[in-house]
């Protein structure tokens, strides 16, 4: 699918919601947002809390998906990083503004269902137990773009998808994404990971791009813009069937 076809696909999803009644059905704990998302963020767990709560069973019918409405909670009610970065990421990766319905077309799926403020402390064993919920979510929604929000979620998702699909990796010849400037000099992200899913199945042709920084840790709009443009550049390179790309966001 070429980048110019993205807008047509997004418009079709918006029309589907506008022209049909709200479907029945709920989602498990840790899955939030639009039922017909074009973009899905995949995380290790919901943030917040202190990470010390006793484990409770994952509720399979806990969340009501959004239908033909903006999903604004991450932009208004979540942590400061999400509030600063979510709209920028969604609009830029989609190539669509909020006024054109961008905030109606994204959602989240988390491997773990227990709150944890630090991704590196999310138990891998529990993430694996949440794998079925994430895969079922992706198959149901079939987003065009899937963005793991950090390394652990990316590793596990790639392992799971690699069972059924060929991972057609994009090669990054260089990556420079400015994080910020300090007294010791400038800091950069210098690695990205991205691939298209090949083969047959409901997710064939979808794109997976690891976010260089977790949205919860992206504390200003300028930084979010650089990360978002890098994600969009990787997406368009794959859609244009390029084998290599150089990312410069400084």
C-alpha positions in Angstrom: 0.0 0.0 0.0 1.4 3.4 -1.1 1.4 6.3 1.4 -1.2 8.1 -0.7 -3.7 5.3 -0.1 -3.5 5.7 3.7 -5.9 8.7 3.6 -8.4 6.7 1.6 -8.2 3.8 4.0 -8.6 6.1 7.0 -11.6 7.9 5.4 -13.2 4.5 4.8 -12.9 3.6 8.5 -14.4 6.9 9.5 -17.3 6.4 7.1 -17.9 2.9 8.5 -18.3 4.3 12.0 -20.5 7.2 10.9 -22.8 5.0 9.0 -23.3 2.1 11.3 -24.7 1.6 14.9 -22.4 0.9 17.8 -21.4 -2.8 17.8 -21.7 -4.9 20.9 -18.7 -6.3 22.7 -16.1 -5.3 25.2 -12.3 -5.6 25.4 -10.0 -7.0 28.1 -8.2 -5.0 30.8 -5.4 -3.0 29.2 -7.0 -2.5 25.8 -8.5 1.0 25.1 -9.6 3.3 22.3 -11.2 3.0 18.9 -12.8 -0.3 17.8 -11.7 0.4 14.2 -8.2 1.9 14.8 -5.9 2.5 11.9 -3.0 2.9 14.4 -2.5 0.7 17.5 0.1 1.4 20.3 1.3 -1.8 22.0 2.7 -1.5 25.6 4.1 -3.7 28.2 1.4 -2.6 30.7 -0.9 0.2 31.7 1.1 2.9 33.5 0.4 4.5 36.8 0.2 2.9 40.2 3.4 1.8 42.1 3.9 -1.6 40.5 3.4 -3.3 43.9 -0.3 -4.2 43.7 -1.2 -7.9 44.2 -2.0 -9.6 40.9 -5.7 -10.0 40.1 -7.1 -12.0 37.1 -7.4 -10.2 33.8 -11.0 -9.2 33.2 -11.9 -10.1 29.6 -14.9 -7.8 29.3 -13.6 -4.8 31.2 -13.4 -2.0 28.6 -15.9 -0.5 26.2 -14.3 0.4 22.9 -14.9 3.9 21.4 -17.1 4.2 18.3 -17.3 7.3 16.1 -16.0 9.5 18.9 -12.6 11.0 19.7 -10.5 9.0 22.1 -9.1 11.8 24.2 -8.2 10.3 27.6 -4.5 9.9 26.8 -4.4 13.5 25.6 -6.2 14.9 28.7 -6.1 12.5 31.6 -3.0 10.3 31.4 0.5 11.2 32.5 2.2 14.4 31.3 4.2 12.5 28.7 1.1 11.1 27.1 -0.7 14.4 27.3 2.2 16.1 25.5 2.9 13.5 22.9 -0.2 11.5 22.0 -2.0 13.9 19.6 1.3 14.7 17.9 2.2 11.1 17.4 -1.3 10.1 16.1 -1.6 13.1 13.7 1.9 12.8 12.3 2.0 9.0 11.8 -1.4 9.0 10.2 -0.9 12.2 8.1 -4.3 13.3 9.3 -5.3 16.2 11.6 -7.6 16.0 14.6 -10.2 18.0 12.7 -10.2 15.3 10.0 -10.9 12.5 12.6 -7.4 11.4 13.6 -8.4 10.9 17.3 -11.1 8.5 16.3 -8.7 6.1 14.7 -6.2 4.9 17.3 -6.1 2.6 20.3 -3.9 0.8 22.8 -3.2 -2.8 23.7 -1.1 -3.9 26.6 0.5 -7.3 27.3 0.2 -6.9 31.1 -3.0 -5.7 32.7 -1.6 -4.6 36.0 -0.5 -1.0 36.5 3.2 -0.3 36.6 4.9 3.1 36.2 8.2 1.6 34.9 8.2 -0.5 31.7 11.5 -2.2 32.6 9.9 -3.6 35.8 6.9 -5.2 34.1 7.1 -9.0 34.7 8.0 -10.7 31.4 6.1 -13.9 32.5 2.9 -11.9 33.0 3.4 -10.2 29.6 3.6 -13.6 28.0 0.4 -14.6 29.7 -1.2 -11.5 28.1 0.0 -12.4 24.7 -3.3 -13.9 23.6 -5.2 -10.8 24.5 -2.9 -8.6 22.4 -2.9 -10.9 19.4 -6.7 -11.2 19.5 -7.0 -7.5 19.7 -4.8 -6.9 16.7 -6.6 -9.6 14.6 -10.0 -8.1 15.6 -9.0 -4.5 14.8 -6.5 -5.1 12.0 -4.7 -1.7 12.3 -2.6 -0.7 9.4 0.2 0.5 11.7 1.3 -1.1 15.0 3.7 0.8 17.2 5.3 -1.0 20.2 6.0 1.7 22.7 9.2 0.3 24.1 11.8 -2.5 23.6 10.2 -5.3 25.7 6.8 -5.0 24.0 8.6 -4.9 20.6 10.6 -8.0 21.3 7.7 -10.1 22.5 5.4 -8.8 19.7 8.0 -9.6 17.1 8.5 -13.1 18.5 4.7 -13.8 18.4 4.2 -12.3 14.9 7.2 -14.2 13.5 5.4 -17.5 14.1 2.8 -16.7 11.4 4.3 -14.0 9.3 7.5 -13.1 7.5 9.1 -10.0 9.1 10.3 -7.9 6.2 12.7 -5.5 7.9 13.5 -2.0 6.8 17.2 -1.3 7.0 18.3 2.0 8.7 21.5 3.3 7.2 21.6 5.9 9.9 19.4 7.3 12.7 19.7 10.6 14.5 16.7 11.8 16.5 17.5 14.6 18.9 16.4 13.8 22.5 17.7 17.1 23.9 20.6 19.3 24.7 22.5 19.2 28.1 25.6 20.8 29.5 27.5 17.7 28.3 26.2 18.0 24.8 23.3 16.7 22.7 21.7 13.3 23.2 20.2 11.3 20.3 18.3 8.1 19.6 20.4 6.2 17.1 18.5 3.0 16.6 15.1 2.2 15.1 13.3 -1.1 14.2 10.6 -1.5 11.6 9.2 -4.2 9.4 6.2 -5.2 7.3 4.3 -8.4 7.9 4.5 -10.7 4.9 2.6 -13.9 4.1 -1.1 -14.6 4.5 -3.4 -14.0 7.4 -5.4 -11.1 8.8 -2.4 -9.0 9.6 -0.5 -9.5 6.4 0.7 -6.2 4.9 0.6 -4.4 8.3 3.5 -2.3 9.4 5.3 -2.6 12.8 7.6 0.3 14.0 9.1 0.4 17.4 8.8 3.9 19.0 12.2 5.3 19.8 10.9 6.7 23.1 7.9 5.6 25.2 5.2 8.3 24.9 5.0 8.5 28.6 8.6 9.7 28.7 8.2 12.2 25.9 7.7 15.4 27.8 7.5 18.2 25.2 5.8 18.6 21.9 9.0 19.4 20.0 10.6 16.1 21.0 7.3 14.3 20.3 7.3 15.9 16.8 10.8 14.6 16.0 9.9 11.1 17.2 6.6 11.2 15.2 8.3 12.3 12.0 10.8 9.5 12.3 8.0 7.0 12.7 6.2 8.5 9.7 9.4 8.4 7.6 10.0 4.7 8.3 6.3 4.0 7.5 6.5 5.8 4.2 9.8 4.1 3.3 8.2 0.7 3.7 5.0 1.7 1.9 7.1 2.9 -1.0 9.0 -0.5 -1.0 12.3 1.0 -0.1 14.8 -1.4 1.4 16.8 1.3 3.3 16.2 4.7 4.9 18.1 7.4 6.7 16.4 9.2 9.6 17.6 12.7 10.5 15.5 14.6 13.1 17.7 17.1 14.8 
